[in-house]
Amino acid sequence: MMGALYDALKSANVDDEKARKAAEEVASFEQRITAIAGDLSIVKWMVGSNIALTLIVLGKLFVVGP
């Protein structure tokens, strides 16, 4: 649970149960976003290595020739 969000909601006179649920929900979304960001970095590496290997193959095909 995100303590700062909970404290802010409590200072705005939000019911204790509603403030707790809202803070927990925001924390779960933050965990999902972190997981997606990790997966995205892996995809970036995969695309980068694919482009590099493709350029090497094309370079050998056109520069070296038969």
N, C-alpha and C positions, 0 to 999 in steps of 0.2 A: 504494500500500500504506500502511496505517496503522502508523506507526512505534511509537506508544505501545502498541498492541495486540501488535505483534510483540515488543517488549521485555518486556511483561508475560508473554507466553507463554514466552519464552525463560527468564525468571527462574523460571518454574514448572517448569522442566526438560522442556519440550515439545521434540520433535525439530525441527530447523531447518526441514526441508521442510514439515512439518505446520503449524508456526507461520506460515511465509510464506504458505502456501495459505489458511489461516484469515484472515489479515490482508487478503489480496487479495480474498477473498470478501466480507468485511464492507465493504470499500471500494467494491466494485461495487454492493452493496445501498444504500449511502449515496448513490451517484450516481443510482440509480433513484429513490430517495425525493425527492431534490432536483428531478429532472425532473418527477415527479408533483406536487410542491408548486407548481412554476411553472405547470403546466397548470391546476391548481386555482385559482390566482389569476386566470387568464384567464377561467375559467368563472364565477367570482364577479362579475367586471366585466360579463360578458355578461348574467347573470341580473339584476343591478342595473339595467343600462340597459333591459332588457326590462320590468322592473317599473315604472320611471319613465315610459317611453313609454306603457305600458298605462294608468297612472294619468292621464296627460295626456289620452289619448283618451277615457277614461271621464269625466273632468272636463268636457271640452268637450261631450260627449254629454248629460250630465245637467244641467250648470249653464247652458250657453249655450242649448241647445235649438234648435228650428227657427225 
